[in-house]
Amino acid sequence: MPRIFFFFFSIALSLYGQNQTSYVTNPLPENSLPFRLSITQAPFSLPVGLQAYVAGRANQEWLLLAGRTYGLHGFTGDTFPVVSQNTSLFVFNPSTGITASRSLTDPSSQLSQEQIDQLAVTNALYFQGNGSNTLYVIGGYGYNTETGAYETKSVLTAIDVPGLIRWVKQEPNAKSAASCLRQVSNPLLQVTGGVMFQANAHQPYLVGLGQNFTGVYTTNSNGNYTQQIRSFQVIDTGKNFSVQPYSQPTPIPTYRRRDLNIMPIIKQVGSSLEQAFVVLGGVFTPGANAGAWTIPIEIASNGSSKMLDASNPNTFAQGMNNYHCAHTGLYSKKTGEMYLLLFGGISFLYSVNGGFYNPGGSFTQDSGLGFTNDVTTIQIDSSGNYQQYFMSATYPSIPPSFGTSPSPELLFGASAIFLPAQGVPLYPNGVIILDQIVASPTLLGYIVGGIQSSAPETTSEVGNVDTRASSYIFSVMLLPP
């Protein structure tokens, strides 16, 4: 795009004060990146739509649980209907495209109703360490059958992933589902819409941001935001299971964020590589005209954190893919550059007619934070500088069959998960080793589920008219520049 366009674009954004910053950093074309991307529809799909769920892995198989089988929540009435809670477990094998499923309510599960409620939440936090068969699931928002109330759970569940997969597939000598779980409760864990992570076994587990929401969700309602990076140790011997909280940091107002992307990164420090994390975007800024957070927060492996300088007008301010979406990261030791890939979702900025890549294309803003198919890469260079790049790759064009005023194509990515392909070289924290990818093209992995929307802005306050939970699976390929 001509530079004059971005000059006027920046002025227009400076008049807008709903987001964390009065400006966002202009996206650049992908030309200077060392790769391109391609997104295609896979020849298989989930048996039902699923979004805001949890994923764990054992060998080539993925265990999918929790989440919702409905689209975007409503804003009046029964906004998170119990019927939309996912009470099934799914085992997905990308190498075969075969999915098995089994209901948590199957009597052979031997689960209590309380446990079923805890495993049917939405926006739970989860983490599975490199090489571990144990998937940890924290909190999440859902229904309490005994009390009839909606709440954020305070439970940490340790799941034996191979064992639970065997139960789902009804293999001989499989244990009951209940036998594959161990649980402990702690108020520190009463969080939804945040992220759980750990750098390595010698560092604490971290709960990044999120909130504790109680009751029925309505327009402009808020929970108790943590505004913290919480740290704790899990004492797990396989038999004994407990949580040991560390001293927690003072809440920070600019950490009032949820439903966001917190991603592991690799960076060069002296002669060694270190694992760290970065917080991107998130919602919502306080006030009647709540908007998106734009300034990244950097988190060290021990949980200490700092936000980039929001008072400096030259500081990177994220304008695209602000809400939680399918994502992954790549790092090149040769150049010291980290690349954070964000696939669609919900965004303040969005492209018109393909942005840079079509005649007459441009970018515009959506103060309501609308759905988008736009894909971007945030680069963190060897000096720690950030820049967002608009990618030519986008989701396949699939016409919607629902909606009040449908757009030409469905919009994907929000509350979806990226599952890396078998054999893709990974650092211990899950970042893809870019320097070891030599074949072209290379399958990086799959975007699974999420929300599909028939329009950038949904028009229905009640019900599920303009959005659905997606059963689509998309393949992501890495291409040469």
C-alpha positions in Angstrom: 0.0 0.0 0.0 1.2 3.6 -0.6 2.8 5.2 2.4 0.3 8.1 2.2 -2.5 5.7 3.1 -0.7 4.7 6.3 -0.1 8.4 7.1 -3.8 9.2 7.1 -4.6 5.8 8.7 -2.4 6.6 11.7 -4.1 10.0 12.1 -7.5 8.4 12.1 -6.5 5.9 14.7 -5.0 8.6 17.0 -8.6 10.0 17.4 -9.8 6.6 18.7 -9.4 6.1 22.5 -11.3 3.0 23.3 -8.4 0.6 23.1 -5.4 0.6 25.5 -3.5 3.0 23.2 -4.8 5.8 20.9 -2.9 4.2 18.1 -2.0 0.8 16.7 1.2 -0.1 14.8 0.7 -0.3 11.0 0.9 -3.8 9.7 3.5 -4.4 7.0 3.5 -6.8 4.0 5.0 -10.2 4.4 7.7 -9.5 1.8 10.6 -9.4 4.2 9.7 -12.6 6.1 11.7 -15.8 5.3 8.5 -17.9 4.7 5.0 -17.8 3.4 1.9 -19.8 4.6 -0.9 -21.7 3.0 -4.2 -22.8 4.7 -6.3 -25.4 3.1 -9.4 -27.4 4.2 -8.4 -30.8 5.5 -10.2 -33.9 4.1 -11.6 -34.7 7.5 -13.5 -32.9 10.2 -14.7 -33.2 13.8 -18.0 -35.0 14.3 -19.5 -31.9 15.9 -18.5 -28.2 16.2 -16.3 -27.5 19.2 -14.8 -24.3 20.5 -13.0 -23.0 23.6 -12.0 -26.5 24.4 -8.9 -28.3 25.8 -6.4 -30.5 23.9 -3.9 -33.1 25.1 -1.6 -35.4 23.1 -0.4 -39.0 23.3 1.8 -40.1 20.4 -0.2 -39.3 17.2 -3.5 -39.0 18.9 -5.1 -35.9 20.3 -7.6 -35.9 23.2 -10.2 -33.1 23.0 -12.5 -32.2 25.9 -14.5 -29.5 27.5 -15.5 -26.4 25.5 -18.8 -25.6 23.9 -20.8 -27.0 20.9 -22.4 -23.6 20.4 -21.2 -20.4 18.7 -20.6 -17.1 20.3 -22.5 -16.7 23.6 -25.6 -14.5 23.8 -25.9 -11.3 25.9 -29.4 -11.7 27.3 -31.3 -14.6 28.8 -29.5 -17.9 29.1 -26.2 -16.8 27.6 -24.3 -20.0 28.2 -27.0 -22.7 27.9 -26.2 -26.0 29.6 -27.2 -27.9 26.5 -24.2 -26.3 24.7 -21.6 -27.6 27.2 -19.5 -30.3 25.6 -19.9 -33.5 27.7 -18.1 -35.7 25.3 -14.5 -36.7 24.9 -13.0 -36.9 21.3 -9.9 -38.7 20.2 -8.6 -37.3 16.9 -5.8 -38.9 14.8 -4.6 -36.5 12.1 -2.7 -39.2 10.3 -5.9 -41.2 9.6 -8.5 -38.5 10.0 -10.4 -40.8 12.3 -12.2 -39.4 15.4 -13.6 -41.5 18.2 -15.9 -40.1 20.9 -17.6 -41.2 24.1 -19.8 -39.3 26.5 -18.7 -38.4 30.0 -22.2 -39.5 31.2 -21.6 -43.1 30.1 -22.1 -45.1 33.3 -18.8 -46.9 32.7 -17.0 -43.6 33.2 -17.7 -43.8 37.0 -17.5 -40.0 37.1 -19.6 -38.1 39.6 -21.9 -35.3 38.3 -19.5 -32.8 39.9 -16.6 -34.2 37.9 -18.7 -34.1 34.7 -19.5 -30.5 35.4 -15.8 -29.8 35.9 -14.9 -31.4 32.6 -17.6 -29.7 30.6 -16.5 -26.1 31.3 -15.6 -23.4 28.7 -12.3 -21.5 28.5 -10.4 -23.7 30.9 -6.7 -23.3 31.2 -4.5 -26.3 30.4 -0.9 -27.4 30.0 0.9 -30.6 29.0 4.7 -30.7 29.5 7.0 -31.9 26.7 7.2 -35.7 26.8 4.6 -35.9 29.6 1.5 -38.1 29.5 -0.2 -35.9 32.1 -2.5 -33.0 30.9 -3.3 -30.4 33.6 -6.7 -28.6 33.3 -7.5 -25.6 35.5 -10.7 -23.7 36.2 -13.0 -22.8 33.4 -16.6 -21.4 33.4 -19.6 -23.7 33.6 -22.7 -25.0 35.3 -23.0 -26.4 38.8 -25.7 -29.1 38.6 -26.1 -29.3 42.4 -26.6 -25.5 43.0 -28.1 -24.6 39.6 -25.6 -21.7 39.4 -22.9 -20.7 36.9 -19.4 -20.4 38.3 -15.7 -20.5 37.6 -14.3 -23.8 38.9 -11.4 -23.9 41.3 -10.2 -27.3 40.5 -6.9 -28.6 39.0 -7.4 -31.9 37.2 -4.5 -34.2 36.2 -5.5 -36.4 33.3 -3.7 -39.6 32.3 -4.0 -38.9 28.5 -3.1 -42.3 27.2 -5.4 -43.9 29.7 -8.4 -41.7 28.9 -7.8 -42.2 25.2 -8.0 -46.0 25.8 -11.3 -45.5 27.6 -12.8 -43.4 24.8 -11.8 -46.0 22.2 -13.1 -48.7 24.4 -9.9 -50.7 24.2 -9.6 -54.0 26.1 -8.5 -53.6 29.7 -9.1 -49.8 29.6 -9.5 -48.2 33.0 -12.6 -46.1 33.8 -12.5 -42.4 33.0 -12.6 -41.6 36.7 -9.5 -43.7 37.2 -7.6 -41.5 34.8 -8.2 -38.4 36.8 -6.7 -36.9 40.0 -8.0 -33.6 41.3 -7.2 -30.9 43.9 -9.0 -27.6 44.6 -7.4 -24.2 45.4 -8.8 -20.6 45.2 -5.7 -19.6 43.3 -6.9 -21.8 40.4 -10.4 -20.2 40.1 -9.7 -18.7 36.7 -11.3 -18.7 33.2 -10.1 -17.1 30.0 -6.4 -17.2 31.0 -3.5 -19.4 30.1 -1.5 -22.0 32.1 2.1 -22.6 31.2 5.6 -23.6 32.4 9.0 -23.1 31.0 10.5 -26.4 32.2 10.3 -28.8 35.2 12.6 -26.6 37.3 10.3 -23.6 37.0 6.9 -22.9 38.6 3.6 -23.4 36.8 2.1 -20.1 35.9 -1.5 -18.9 35.5 -1.5 -15.9 33.1 -4.3 -13.3 33.6 -8.0 -14.3 33.1 -10.8 -13.8 35.5 -13.1 -15.4 38.1 -16.6 -14.9 36.8 -19.7 -15.9 38.8 -23.3 -16.0 37.7 -25.0 -15.5 34.3 -23.1 -13.5 31.8 -24.8 -10.4 30.5 -23.8 -7.3 28.5 -21.0 -5.3 30.1 -20.8 -7.8 33.0 -17.3 -8.5 34.5 -15.8 -11.0 36.7 -12.9 -10.5 39.1 -9.9 -10.2 36.9 -6.7 -11.7 38.3 -4.5 -8.9 36.9 -1.6 -11.2 37.8 0.8 -13.8 36.6 0.2 -16.3 39.4 2.8 -18.9 40.2 2.6 -22.2 42.0 4.2 -25.7 42.3 2.3 -28.9 41.6 3.3 -31.7 43.9 2.6 -34.7 41.8 4.2 -38.1 42.6 1.6 -40.1 40.7 -0.1 -40.8 44.0 0.2 -37.7 46.1 -1.3 -34.6 44.4 -1.4 -31.1 45.8 -0.8 -27.4 44.9 1.8 -25.2 46.7 1.2 -21.5 45.9 4.1 -19.1 45.9 4.0 -15.5 47.0 1.8 -13.7 44.4 2.6 -10.4 42.8 0.5 -7.2 43.3 -2.3 -7.0 40.7 -1.5 -4.5 37.9 -4.4 -2.6 36.3 -3.0 -3.0 32.7 -3.0 -6.8 33.3 -6.8 -6.7 33.3 -7.0 -9.1 30.4 -8.7 -12.3 29.3 -9.5 -14.4 26.2 -6.0 -13.7 24.8 -3.0 -15.3 23.3 -0.1 -16.0 25.7 2.6 -17.7 23.7 5.9 -19.4 24.5 9.0 -17.8 22.9 12.7 -18.5 22.5 15.3 -15.8 22.8 19.1 -15.6 22.7 20.6 -14.4 25.9 24.4 -14.3 25.7 25.5 -17.7 24.3 22.4 -19.6 25.4 18.8 -19.9 24.4 16.2 -19.0 27.0 12.5 -19.8 27.2 10.0 -17.1 28.0 6.5 -16.0 27.2 4.7 -13.0 25.6 1.2 -11.8 26.2 -0.5 -10.5 23.1 -3.7 -8.5 23.0 -6.7 -9.5 25.1 -10.0 -8.0 26.2 -11.4 -5.8 27.6 -10.2 -2.4 28.6 -12.3 -0.9 31.5 -15.1 1.6 30.9 -18.4 1.8 29.1 -16.6 1.7 25.7 -14.4 -1.3 26.4 -11.8 -2.2 23.7 -8.7 -4.2 23.1 -5.4 -4.3 24.9 -2.6 -3.5 22.5 0.8 -3.4 24.4 2.5 -6.8 24.9 3.6 -8.1 28.3 6.8 -10.1 28.5 7.0 -12.9 31.1 10.2 -14.6 32.3 10.3 -18.3 33.0 10.0 -17.7 36.8 6.8 -15.6 36.3 8.3 -12.1 36.7 6.8 -9.8 34.0 6.9 -6.4 32.5 4.7 -4.6 30.0 6.4 -2.7 27.1 6.4 1.1 27.6 2.9 2.3 26.7 3.8 5.9 27.2 6.3 5.8 24.3 4.5 6.4 21.0 7.1 4.3 19.2 6.2 1.2 21.2 4.6 -1.6 19.2 0.8 -1.6 19.7 -1.0 -4.7 18.3 -3.9 -3.9 16.0 -4.8 -7.3 14.5 -5.9 -10.7 16.0 -6.4 -9.3 19.4 -8.7 -12.1 20.8 -7.7 -15.7 21.5 -7.2 -17.5 18.2 -5.4 -20.5 16.8 -1.7 -19.7 16.9 1.8 -21.1 16.9 5.4 -19.9 17.0 8.6 -20.4 15.1 12.2 -19.5 16.1 15.4 -19.2 14.0 18.6 -19.5 16.0 20.5 -18.4 12.9 18.9 -14.9 12.9 17.7 -14.7 16.5 14.2 -13.9 15.3 10.9 -15.2 16.8 7.8 -15.4 14.7 4.3 -15.6 16.3 1.6 -16.8 13.8 -2.0 -15.7 14.5 -4.8 -17.3 12.5 -7.9 -15.2 12.2 -10.2 -14.7 15.1 -11.4 -11.4 16.4 -9.6 -8.1 15.5 -9.6 -4.4 15.8 -8.1 -3.9 12.4 -9.1 -6.0 9.4 -8.4 -6.1 5.7 -10.8 -4.9 3.0 -10.5 -6.8 -0.3 -7.4 -8.7 0.8 -5.4 -5.8 2.2 -2.1 -5.4 0.5 -2.7 -8.2 -2.0 -5.6 -7.0 -4.1 -6.1 -3.8 -6.2 -8.0 -1.4 -4.0 -7.3 -3.4 -0.9 -6.9 -1.5 2.4 -7.3 -1.8 6.1 -10.0 -0.4 8.3 -10.9 -0.5 12.0 -13.8 -2.2 13.8 -14.5 -0.6 17.2 -16.7 -3.6 18.0 -13.9 -6.0 17.5 -15.2 -8.2 14.7 -14.5 -11.6 13.3 -11.9 -11.9 10.6 -10.0 -14.4 8.4 -6.9 -12.3 8.4 -3.6 -14.0 9.3 -0.7 -12.1 10.7 2.8 -12.8 11.9 4.3 -10.8 14.8 8.1 -10.8 14.5 10.3 -10.2 17.6 13.8 -9.5 16.2 17.1 -10.3 17.9 17.0 -6.9 19.6 13.6 -7.4 21.0 11.7 -5.1 18.6 8.2 -6.1 17.6 6.4 -5.7 14.2 3.2 -7.2 12.8 3.1 -8.5 9.2 -0.1 -9.1 7.2 0.1 -12.5 5.5 -1.3 -13.3 2.0 -2.5 -16.6 3.3 -6.1 -16.8 4.5 -8.7 -19.4 5.3 -10.4 -21.1 2.3 -13.5 -19.3 1.1 -16.5 -21.3 2.4 -20.0 -19.7 1.9 -22.1 -19.5 5.1 -25.5 -21.4 5.2 -26.8 -19.4 8.2 -26.9 -15.9 9.5 -29.1 -12.8 9.4 -26.9 -10.9 6.9 -24.3 -13.3 5.9 -21.0 -12.3 4.3 -19.6 -14.1 1.2 -17.5 -16.4 3.4 -17.3 -17.9 6.8 -14.9 -16.3 9.3 -12.7 -18.7 11.4 -10.1 -18.9 14.1 -11.6 -17.5 17.3 -11.3 -19.9 20.2 -9.7 -22.5 17.9 -6.5 -24.5 18.6 -3.5 -25.1 16.5 -2.3 -28.7 16.8 1.3 -29.3 15.5 1.8 -32.1 13.0 3.6 -35.3 14.0 7.4 -34.9 13.3 7.6 -31.1 13.2 10.8 -30.2 15.1 9.9 -28.4 18.4 11.8 -26.8 21.2 10.8 -28.2 24.6 8.2 -25.4 25.1 6.5 -26.2 21.8 8.0 -23.5 19.6 8.8 -24.8 16.1 12.5 -25.0 15.2 12.5 -23.0 12.0 16.1 -23.8 11.1 15.4 -27.5 11.0 12.6 -27.3 8.4 14.3 -28.0 5.1 11.5 -29.5 3.0 9.1 -27.2 1.1 6.3 -27.1 1.5 6.1 -28.5 5.1 3.0 -29.3 7.0 3.2 -27.4 10.3 -0.1 -28.6 11.8 -3.8 -28.2 11.9 -6.3 -25.5 13.0 -9.1 -27.4 14.7 -12.6 -26.2 15.7 -13.3 -22.7 17.1 -16.1 -20.3 16.2 -17.3 -19.9 12.7 -19.1 -16.6 12.0 -21.3 -15.7 9.0 -20.4 -12.0 9.4 -17.8 -9.7 11.0 -20.3 -8.3 13.4 -23.0 -10.5 14.8 -26.5 -9.0 15.0 -28.3 -11.3 17.4 -28.4 -10.6 21.1 -30.2 -13.8 21.9 -29.5 -17.3 20.6 -27.1 -18.6 18.1 -28.1 -17.0 14.8 -24.8 -15.6 13.2 -22.2 -18.0 14.7 -21.7 -21.7 15.1 -19.1 -23.9 16.7 -16.9 -25.1 13.9 -16.2 -28.7 13.0 -13.8 -27.7 10.2 -10.1 -28.7 10.3 -7.6 -26.8 8.3 -4.0 -27.8 7.3 -1.3 -25.1 7.7 1.7 -25.4 5.3 5.0 -23.5 5.5 6.2 -22.3 2.1 9.4 -20.7 0.9 9.4 -16.8 0.5 
